[in-house]
């Protein structure tokens, strides 16, 4: 806090600064999402063609980080790509005729009679420290998993792909079916509370 600042000015500056950080963080995350969406099929088929987000034309990321991500995706994403950036406009179009909500599934692959759903997260990481997936992020992924399971009548395994914003680091975090089932129950409870609170 600056000596000349009032308490109200100090609080206002903190709030404004947090909004700026959140906006920049979201922009960075969206750019990495877009890169994966544009290129994952080429990467997995070892096609050298690449497309880049518009924001990267003037300020591309470190080439070593891009190469590392490409190599990581090639060795860690399992199965045949079913769809990328698939919008779940409403669960009413699938199997829940009594409720609806929206979302965007980043990546789905298939192996034999099973599906793998991937949700991409970008995070600031600490070297050699385990990456944490927050409870709300798990609930989001559990909802995507339930949607796919209902739509395709197949087993669905859930993963987060975490791209570090500050390290040359990408990690795959697999979630057990048991954990996803528990998070889904929490998600449904929150969804029901939302509908009751808003008289929907």
N, C-alpha and C positions, 0 to 999 in steps of 0.2 A: 504494500500500500504506500502510495506517495504521500509525503507530508501534507501537501495542499488538498488532497482528496477528502471529501466527506465520506461518511459511511455509505450513503446512498450511491455516490459516484463509484466507490470501490466495488460495491456489489454489482452495479450495472456493468462495469468494465469486465468483471469476471464472467458474467453471463454472456456478454457479447463475445468475449474471447473463446468461451466454450462452444458457442455456436459456430464460430469460424473454424475451430479445430474439427468439430463434428462434420461440417460441410466438406472440408478438405479430405478428411478420412473417408467419407462416403464416396467422393469423386475418385480417389485412388482405388478403392474397392471395386467400383463400377468399371474402371478401366481394365483391371485384371480379369474380372468376370467376362467382359467383352472379348478380351484376347483369347481366353479359353474357348468361349462359345464360337468364335470365328475360326479357330484353328485345331480344335481337338481331333476332328476326324482326320485331317491331314497328318497331325502328329502321330496318331496311333497307326496310320497306314504307312508311315515313314515317307510321306510326300513332303518335299522341301518347301512347297509354297506356303507363304504366310501372309495374313492380313493383319493390319494394326488398327487399334482405336484411333479416332481422329485426333485425340489429345496427344498422342505419341508422335505425331508427324513432326512437331516442332521440338518436343522434349521427350525422346524415347528413354525407356529405362535402361539400366546397365545391361549390355549384351550378354555378360556372363550369367546374370540372373535369368534372362530369357532362355538361354541355352540350358541352364539347370532345370528350369520349369519344364521345358520341352522333354528333356531326357527323363525327368521324374514322371511325367504323365505317361510316357511311353512304357515305363516299367511298372507302374503302380495302378493304372486304371485297367480293370479287368473286364474282358468281354467285348461284345459288339455294341457300338453306340446305337441306342434306340432313338433318342432325341436329345437335343440341347436347347436350353432356354425355353422350356415348355411352360406356358402359362396355365395355371389352374384358375380359371376365371370364376368358377363356382362349383362346389362339390355337388350341387343339384344336378349337374349334367352327368355325374357319375353314379353314385349309389346312395347319397344322402338326400332324399327328397324333402326332408324336414328342416335342414339347415344348410347354410352356405357361407363360404368365406373364400378369400382369394390368396394366391401365392404364386411364386415362380420357381420351378424346379430347375436347377442349374444343369444337371447332366444325369442321364439314365443309360445304363448298359445292361445287356442280357448275357447270361451264361447258362446254357442248357435251358431248364425250365424255371430259372430264377432271375430276378432283377436286382440290380445294384443302383441305389439312388445316392448321388453325391451333392452335397451343398458346399459351396466355396465360401471360405471366410478369409479376410485379410486382417492380420493382427500385428501389433508391435510385439516382438518376442525378445527373450533374454537368452543369450548363448548358454547352451547346455542345460537349460531349464525346460521342464515339461510344459507343453502348451495346454492350456485349459479351455475346454469348451463349456460355456456357461449353460445353466439349466434352461434358460429361455431359448437358446440356440438348439438345444436337444429337443425341446418340445416342438419347435418349428419343423425340425427334420422328421420327428415322429408323425406329424400330420401329413407330410409329403409321402412318407412310407405307407401310411394307412390309405391315402388316396390311390396310390399305385396298386396296392394289394387288392383294393376293392374294384378298381377299373379292370385289371388284367387277370384277377384270380390266380396270382402267383405269389410265391414267397419273395419278400423284398428285404435286402440287406442294406443297412444305412451307414454312410461314411461322411465325414467332413474332410475336405481338402483345405488345408490351412497354408496360405501364402504369406510369408513374413514380409512386412513393409520395410523393415530395417536390417534384415539379414538375408544372405543368399541361402534361403531355407524354405523348403516345402515339406509338409508332413501329411500323411494319411492317418486319420483317426477313425477306427472302426468302432461301432456301437453294437453291443449285444442286442439280440432280439428281446431279451428279458428287460433290459434297460429301456429300450424304445417302447415296449408295451406299457411300462410304468409311466413314462413321460407322456404317452398318448392319453392315458387316463387323466393326468393332470391337465393336459391341454383341453380335453373335453369339459372338465369341470370349470375351467376358466371361460371357455366359450359359452357354456350354459349360463354362468353368472353374468356374462356380458349381455346375453339376450334377455335375461330377467331384469337386469338393471335398466336396460333401455326399452323394455316392454315391447320386444320384437317377437 
